[in-house]
Amino acid sequence: MGLRLGIDLDGVVADFNRGWTSAYNDTFGAELAPDMVTTWDSPTELTHFTDMDAFWDWARDHGGHSVFRHLEPYPSAVETLCALEAEGHELVIVTAKPDWAVHDTLRWLADHRIPLRAIHMTEDKYTVECDVYLDDAPGQVESLARHRGTTATVCRFVRPWNHPVEHARDVHDWNEFHATVRDVAGTLHHAT
């Protein structure tokens, strides 16, 4: 029996920081690199934007599409998701998106043929019931661990902008996440 996996997109499957820094460099002649992003508020720390609202206003339109439309997947992300789906797990995308990014997000998922069974675009990710969650956003990992950490496995995709959270398991790459899912599935299988 497969598990229901709640997977975040940006910072986990899609390389948001590579995407926005590249777009910013192209627009403003800057020389930002994705590895310069070390905090959740790096867009305001590294750019001329005075607050995140100004950053999001800019991110909303890039030649008729938002910055979310042309992101590259992280290495091994799509392949691992396909492997997990082939093993019988149900993939559920659980992502927080502004309304203006919904269509570009759906197109991105289709373009990359992500083998999903459901999509939830919500700030309240803990309301989507899953057996295993994978997220990188500090506030989301904390919320998932607080609300779901005793009944589900919450995985923090370790990034420079987040920190360890009680009741959350750290994963450093897609291979480690795949191994974690196999471990959880094996534990649940032996318990039944």
ABEGO torsion letter per residue (X at the ends): XBBBBBBBABGAABBAAAAAAAAAAAAAGBBBBAAABABAAAAAAABABABAAAAAAAAABBGGBBAAAABBBBBGAAAAAAAAAAAGBBBBBBBBBBAAAAAAAAAAAAAAGBBBABBBBBABAAABBBABBBBABAAAAAAAAAAAAAABBBBBBBBAABBBBBGBBBBABAAAAAAAAAAAAAAAAAAX
